[in-house]
Amino acid sequence: MPVLEQPETAVLSPNGLEFTFLQRLATLVARQDRTADEQARTVLAHAAFSTYLDCAELGVGDEAERILMREPLALLLWQRSQAN
């Protein structure tokens, strides 16, 4: 019988480094959404993409993608975690 692979799930308890990069990504996305200056938005977009690549390298690319896609639950999770 073939072995079925488990579907990937959202990060429930990232380690410190993963947490730091996901939090940074959420901060960059929020800053990008708040600014009207096109040059600043471009710089923030480059920084967010670079941070996304770091997240993917750390194995939390799915959660990072949810942040980039501005999924409300992902943004709420990481924005709340920044307040702590």
N, C-alpha and C positions, 0 to 999 in steps of 0.2 A: 504494500500500500504506500503511495507517495506521501511524503511529509509535507503538510501544509505550512506555509510560512505565516507567522503572526503579522497582522497589519501593524504598521507603525502608529503609535499613539502620541498624544501631546505630552510634552515634558511636564511631569508632575512635581519633581523635586530636583531641579538642576543643581550641580555643584557650584561652588563660589565663582569660578571663572566663567562658566556658562551663564550664570545669573547676571554677572557683571556685563557681559556682552549683550545679552538680551535686553537688559535695562538700558544700556547705552543706545541700542538701536531704537527702542521705544522713545527715548528722549529726543533723538535726532529726527524721527518721524514727526513727533509732536511739534518740534521747533520748525520743521519745514512747513507743516500745515498752518502754523501761526504767522509766518512771515509773508509779506506781500512783495518784498524786494526780489526780483527775478534772479539777480546774481547770487544773493544769499541762498535762495532755494536751490540753485544749481550746486553750489558748494555743499549744502546739506545733503542733497541727493547723492553726491559722490561719496561723502562720508558715510551715509547710511548704507550704500551698496558695499563699500569696503567692510563695514561692520557686519553686514549680512554674510559676506564671504567668510569672515572670521567665525561667525556662528555656525555656518555650514561645516567648516573644518573641525569645529568642536563637537559636531554631531547633533546640533540643535537647529538645523536648517529648516525643518518643518515649522517649528514655533516662530523662527525668525521670518519665514515667509508669511505667516499669519499676521505678524506685526506690520510688514511691508504692505500687505493687502488691506490694512486698516480694519481687520476683523474686530468688531466691538468687544468681544470677550477677551481677546488677546491683548488689546490695548488697555482695557480696564485692569486686567491682571497685572501688567507691567507698570502701569501708571500708579496703581495702588502700592505696589512694592517699592516704588521710589519714595513714597511718602514716609515709609517706615525707617 
